[in-house]
Amino acid sequence: MWAEQRMQKALEKRRKKGTIRKLQFTNITAVSSDIDFSSNDYLGLAQDPDQQALVLQEYERVQQNAKLGATGSRLLSGDHVYFHQIEADLAKIHQREAALLFNSGYDANLSVVSCLPCDCIVYDEYAHNSLHMGIRLWQSVHSDRLSLPFHHNDVHHLEQILRRLDPKLRVVIVVESIYSMDGDMAPLRELLQLAGTHDAKVVVDEAHGLGIYGKGSGVVGELQLQQHPALLASIYTFGKAAGCHGAVACFPSNLHKDYLINFGYPFIYSTALPLHSLATIRCAYNTMTGEKGKYLREMLFRRVKLFRNLMDAALPKNKAIYLTDSSSPIQALVIPGNRVCTEFCERLSIASKKRICLFPIKSPTVPAGTERIRIIIHAHNSNEQVRWLVKLLTSTLHSMGLVQIAQSRL
């Protein structure tokens, strides 16, 4: 019973802190009147009937006598010519020499970071958990090597750290292009320039940039940094704007890809993606980088601008409760306190007659005192839905006594 007792004690500790996590069941087959302001489906591809039809058509084209599952890792029975075709396509889209597909963004980050051939990793303090876990795995193998955080998006602080390091050390800097909890963009151009000055390399997680920036290719593409000599790897997750599953890491040469195939253990020991997932990935890229993707991005950023303008007009200036500085689809309303955040979401759900479900982002996922409501704006949200959301946000803040809002604004 000792194992269960320890589990219960750990869970009870979280309950008391208000940090307990629970699964929330959604009936994906039911016709719903819910309004989506919480999923990462930025362009709406995951719920687009036309996209689903494209995937089915592509799957029928390539399946022939293919097995339902991959049956093994790609180093055993799970490889397929279709993998290599898609990897060649994605390398071309991202303007890199080589690409390697992974089962998820978490797997990709864990694989790339855990086997980095460097002496020191310097990472943004707000980097995703998968990057942190990759660093931990890297250090478990190389216990004599350094890992150091730098202040979020602070190039000056990063430079101070690099200057203090022994110049003989080989350094890799790990960042995201768009940060998932704040929605802000990394200063990639400045980071790569600084890295080049110190003979360092940079790994960029593009999970929230893919499909949204750079004609669909991401922030690296938006800034035309694909060929920067300091860019070691860029990693693109498909579970956000692409509306599917998996990830791809892109590199400046096939040497980097061969290295990952031999030393990226999550890749080596995972069963490969099934053929249907590959068909979905190919169709997602075709849409994101085509005319429809361009139209969806235009719609998306119009909605983001509308939301920001309405919130700026309605929300009084408040040092404690505020919107983070973001022009991306990720909008965060900071409301300090785990329990307050949870209550806010519950009240807003009731006020919307359970048509809008927002989620609290609690500490320790974010630093204590910066707990927030994570709001996602989508291409498929209408102007009317955005206006209603703003009204619900402000009226709920007012009813809880968190801010004072003029009656004309409610």
C-alpha positions in Angstrom: 0.0 0.0 0.0 3.0 2.3 0.4 2.9 3.3 -3.3 -0.8 4.2 -3.2 -0.3 6.2 0.0 2.5 8.3 -1.5 0.4 8.9 -4.6 -2.6 10.0 -2.4 -0.3 12.3 -0.4 1.1 13.9 -3.5 -2.4 14.5 -5.0 -3.8 15.9 -1.8 -0.9 18.3 -1.6 -1.9 19.6 -5.1 -5.6 19.8 -4.1 -4.7 22.0 -1.1 -2.6 24.3 -3.4 -5.4 24.4 -6.0 -3.0 22.9 -8.7 -4.7 19.6 -9.2 -5.2 18.6 -12.9 -8.3 16.7 -14.2 -9.3 15.5 -17.6 -12.4 17.1 -19.1 -14.4 14.9 -21.4 -15.6 16.3 -24.7 -17.9 14.4 -27.0 -16.1 15.0 -30.3 -18.8 13.2 -32.3 -21.7 15.5 -31.1 -22.9 18.5 -32.9 -22.0 21.4 -30.6 -22.9 25.0 -30.2 -19.8 25.7 -28.2 -17.6 28.6 -29.2 -13.9 27.7 -29.4 -11.6 30.2 -27.6 -9.3 27.6 -26.0 -7.9 25.1 -28.5 -4.7 25.4 -30.5 -6.5 24.9 -33.8 -5.6 28.4 -34.9 -6.7 28.0 -38.5 -9.5 25.6 -37.9 -8.1 22.8 -40.0 -8.8 20.1 -37.4 -12.6 20.8 -37.7 -12.7 21.7 -41.4 -14.9 19.3 -43.5 -13.0 20.2 -46.6 -9.7 19.5 -45.0 -11.0 16.1 -43.8 -12.1 15.3 -47.4 -8.6 16.1 -48.6 -7.0 13.8 -46.1 -9.3 10.9 -47.0 -8.6 11.4 -50.7 -4.8 11.5 -50.0 -5.0 8.4 -47.7 -6.9 6.5 -50.3 -4.3 7.4 -52.9 -1.3 6.2 -50.8 -2.7 3.3 -48.7 -3.0 0.5 -51.3 -2.0 -2.6 -49.3 -0.4 -0.6 -46.4 -0.9 -1.8 -42.8 -3.2 0.0 -40.4 -0.3 0.7 -38.1 3.4 1.2 -38.7 4.2 -2.0 -36.8 7.6 -0.8 -35.5 10.1 2.0 -35.3 11.5 3.4 -38.5 14.8 1.6 -37.9 12.9 -1.7 -37.9 9.7 -2.4 -39.8 8.1 1.0 -39.6 9.8 3.0 -42.4 7.9 3.8 -45.6 8.8 5.6 -48.8 6.1 8.1 -47.9 8.1 9.3 -44.9 11.0 10.2 -47.1 8.8 12.0 -49.6 7.2 14.1 -47.0 10.5 14.9 -45.3 11.9 16.0 -48.6 8.8 18.2 -49.1 9.0 19.8 -45.6 12.8 20.4 -45.9 12.0 22.3 -49.1 9.2 24.3 -47.5 11.3 25.3 -44.6 14.3 25.9 -46.8 16.6 23.5 -45.0 18.7 20.7 -46.3 17.2 17.9 -44.2 14.1 17.1 -42.2 13.2 14.3 -39.8 9.6 13.4 -38.7 8.7 12.7 -35.1 5.6 11.3 -33.4 4.9 14.6 -31.5 6.4 17.9 -30.7 7.4 16.6 -27.2 9.2 13.7 -28.8 11.0 16.0 -31.3 12.2 18.4 -28.6 13.2 15.6 -26.3 15.2 13.9 -29.1 16.9 17.0 -30.4 17.9 18.6 -27.1 18.9 15.4 -25.2 21.7 14.6 -27.7 23.0 18.1 -28.5 26.7 17.8 -29.1 27.7 20.8 -26.9 29.3 21.6 -23.6 26.6 24.0 -22.4 23.0 24.7 -23.1 21.6 28.2 -22.4 17.8 28.4 -22.5 15.0 30.9 -22.2 13.5 30.6 -18.7 10.0 30.3 -20.3 11.0 27.4 -22.5 8.4 24.6 -22.8 8.5 21.6 -20.5 9.6 19.3 -23.3 12.8 21.4 -23.8 13.4 21.4 -20.0 13.0 17.6 -20.0 15.4 17.3 -23.0 18.0 19.3 -21.0 17.5 17.1 -18.0 18.0 14.0 -20.1 21.1 15.6 -21.7 22.6 16.3 -18.3 21.8 12.8 -17.0 24.2 11.5 -19.7 26.7 14.4 -19.4 26.7 15.2 -15.7 29.8 17.4 -16.1 28.1 19.8 -18.6 26.3 23.1 -17.9 22.8 24.3 -18.4 21.9 28.0 -17.7 18.6 29.9 -18.0 18.5 33.5 -19.3 15.7 36.0 -18.6 12.8 35.7 -20.9 13.5 37.3 -24.3 16.3 39.3 -22.8 19.2 39.4 -25.3 21.3 41.6 -23.0 21.1 39.0 -20.2 21.9 36.2 -22.6 25.0 38.2 -23.8 26.1 38.6 -20.2 26.0 34.9 -19.7 27.8 34.1 -22.9 30.6 36.6 -22.0 31.1 34.9 -18.7 31.5 31.4 -20.1 34.8 29.9 -21.0 35.2 30.7 -24.8 36.4 27.1 -25.3 32.9 25.8 -24.4 30.6 24.9 -27.3 27.2 26.5 -26.5 23.7 25.8 -27.9 20.9 28.4 -27.1 17.4 26.9 -26.9 14.3 29.1 -27.5 10.8 29.1 -28.8 9.6 31.4 -31.6 6.2 32.1 -30.0 5.8 31.4 -26.3 2.7 29.4 -25.4 1.9 31.1 -22.1 2.4 34.7 -23.1 2.0 34.6 -26.9 5.0 36.9 -27.4 7.6 36.5 -30.1 11.3 35.8 -29.5 13.8 38.3 -30.9 15.2 35.6 -33.2 17.2 37.9 -35.5 19.1 39.4 -32.5 19.5 36.0 -30.8 21.0 34.4 -33.9 23.3 37.4 -34.5 24.5 37.2 -30.9 25.0 33.5 -31.2 27.1 33.9 -34.3 29.3 36.5 -32.5 30.1 33.9 -29.8 30.3 30.9 -32.2 27.2 29.4 -30.5 24.3 27.6 -32.2 20.5 28.0 -31.8 17.6 25.6 -31.6 14.2 27.1 -32.2 10.9 25.5 -31.2 8.3 26.7 -33.7 5.3 24.9 -32.2 3.2 28.1 -32.2 4.7 29.8 -35.2 4.0 27.1 -37.8 1.0 28.0 -40.1 0.7 31.5 -38.6 3.8 33.3 -39.8 6.1 33.2 -42.9 3.4 32.2 -45.4 2.7 29.3 -43.2 6.3 28.1 -42.7 6.8 29.9 -39.3 8.6 32.8 -37.7 12.1 31.6 -39.0 10.6 31.9 -42.5 8.9 35.2 -41.7 12.2 36.7 -40.8 14.1 34.8 -43.6 16.5 33.3 -41.2 16.5 29.7 -42.6 20.1 29.9 -43.9 21.5 31.7 -40.9 24.8 29.9 -40.0 24.0 29.9 -36.3 20.6 28.1 -36.8 21.3 24.5 -35.8 17.7 23.2 -35.8 14.1 24.4 -36.1 11.3 22.2 -34.8 7.7 22.4 -36.1 4.9 20.8 -34.2 1.7 19.7 -36.1 -0.7 19.7 -33.1 -1.4 23.5 -33.3 -2.2 25.3 -36.6 -1.6 22.2 -38.7 -4.6 20.6 -36.9 -3.1 17.1 -36.7 -0.3 15.2 -34.9 3.5 14.8 -35.1 6.4 17.1 -35.7 9.4 17.7 -37.9 12.9 18.9 -37.1 14.8 20.7 -39.9 18.5 20.9 -40.2 21.2 22.5 -42.4 22.6 19.1 -43.6 21.9 15.4 -43.7 24.8 15.0 -41.2 22.5 16.4 -38.5 19.7 14.1 -39.5 21.9 11.0 -39.4 23.1 12.1 -36.0 19.5 12.2 -34.7 18.7 8.9 -36.2 21.6 7.4 -34.2 21.4 9.3 -30.9 17.9 10.7 -30.6 16.5 7.9 -28.4 12.8 8.9 -28.4 13.0 8.6 -32.2 14.9 5.4 -32.1 12.6 3.5 -29.8 9.2 4.8 -30.8 6.8 3.1 -33.1 6.6 5.2 -36.3 3.5 7.3 -37.3 0.8 5.4 -39.2 0.2 6.2 -42.8 -3.0 8.1 -42.1 -1.1 10.6 -39.9 1.4 11.1 -42.7 -1.4 11.9 -45.2 -2.9 14.4 -42.7 0.5 16.1 -42.4 1.0 16.4 -46.1 -2.5 17.9 -46.6 -2.1 20.3 -43.7 1.1 21.7 -45.3 -0.6 22.0 -48.7 -3.4 24.0 -47.1 -1.2 26.2 -44.8 1.1 27.2 -47.5 -1.5 27.6 -50.2 -4.2 30.3 -51.0 -6.6 29.0 -48.3 -3.9 29.3 -45.7 -3.2 32.9 -46.7 -6.9 33.7 -46.4 -7.2 32.0 -43.0 -4.2 33.9 -41.7 -5.8 37.2 -42.8 -9.0 36.3 -41.0 -7.1 35.2 -37.9 -5.1 38.4 -37.5 -8.2 40.6 -38.1 -9.9 38.8 -35.2 -6.7 39.2 -33.0 -6.6 42.9 -33.7 -10.3 43.3 -32.9 -9.9 41.4 -29.6 -6.9 43.6 -28.6 -8.7 46.8 -29.5 -11.9 45.9 -27.6 -10.0 44.7 -24.5 -7.7 47.8 -24.5 -10.8 50.0 -24.6 -12.8 48.1 -22.0 -10.1 47.0 -19.5 -8.9 49.7 -17.0 -5.2 50.0 -16.6 -4.3 47.7 -13.8 -0.9 46.4 -12.6 -2.3 43.2 -11.3 -4.8 42.2 -14.0 -3.8 42.8 -17.6 -3.3 41.3 -21.0 0.2 40.2 -21.9 1.8 42.0 -24.8 1.0 39.7 -27.7 0.0 40.2 -31.3 -0.2 36.4 -31.9 -3.4 34.3 -31.6 -2.3 33.5 -28.0 -3.8 36.1 -25.6 -3.3 35.8 -21.9 -5.3 37.6 -19.3 -3.3 37.7 -16.1 -5.4 37.2 -12.9 -3.1 36.3 -10.0 -4.1 33.3 -7.8 -4.9 29.7 -8.8 -8.3 29.7 -7.1 -9.3 33.1 -8.5 -8.4 31.9 -12.0 -10.4 28.8 -11.6 -13.4 30.6 -10.2 -13.2 33.1 -13.0 -13.4 30.4 -15.7 -16.3 28.7 -13.9 -18.2 32.0 -13.7 -17.6 32.9 -17.3 -18.7 29.4 -18.4 -22.0 29.8 -16.5 -22.5 33.3 -17.9 -22.1 32.0 -21.4 -24.5 29.1 -20.6 -21.5 26.8 -21.0 -20.9 27.8 -24.6 -17.5 29.2 -23.9 -15.0 27.2 -21.9 -11.7 28.9 -20.9 -9.0 27.3 -18.9 -6.9 28.6 -16.0 -3.1 28.4 -16.3 -1.9 27.9 -12.8 1.4 28.1 -11.0 3.7 26.3 -11.1 3.1 26.0 -14.9 3.6 29.8 -14.8 5.3 31.8 -12.0 3.2 32.4 -8.9 1.5 35.7 -9.1 1.2 35.6 -12.9 -1.6 32.9 -13.2 -3.7 33.6 -16.2 -6.6 32.8 -18.4 -5.2 31.6 -21.8 -7.4 32.8 -24.6 -6.9 31.6 -28.2 -8.3 33.6 -31.1 -9.0 31.5 -34.3 -9.7 32.1 -38.0 -13.1 30.5 -37.5 -14.2 32.8 -34.7 -16.6 35.5 -35.9 -16.5 39.2 -35.0 -19.7 38.7 -33.0 -18.2 35.9 -31.0 -15.1 38.0 -30.2 -17.3 40.9 -29.1 -19.3 38.6 -26.9 -16.1 37.1 -25.4 -14.8 40.6 -24.5 -18.2 41.4 -22.9 -18.1 38.2 -20.8 -14.5 38.8 -19.8 -15.1 42.3 -18.5 -18.4 41.6 -16.9 -17.0 38.6 -15.0 -14.0 40.6 -13.8 -16.4 43.3 -12.6 -18.8 40.9 -10.9 -15.9 39.3 -9.0 -14.8 42.7 -7.8 -11.4 42.3 -9.5 -11.7 45.5 -11.6 -14.1 48.4 -11.7 -15.6 48.8 -15.2 -18.1 51.6 -16.3 -21.6 50.3 -16.7 -21.6 51.5 -20.3 -18.7 49.1 -21.0 -20.6 46.0 -19.6 
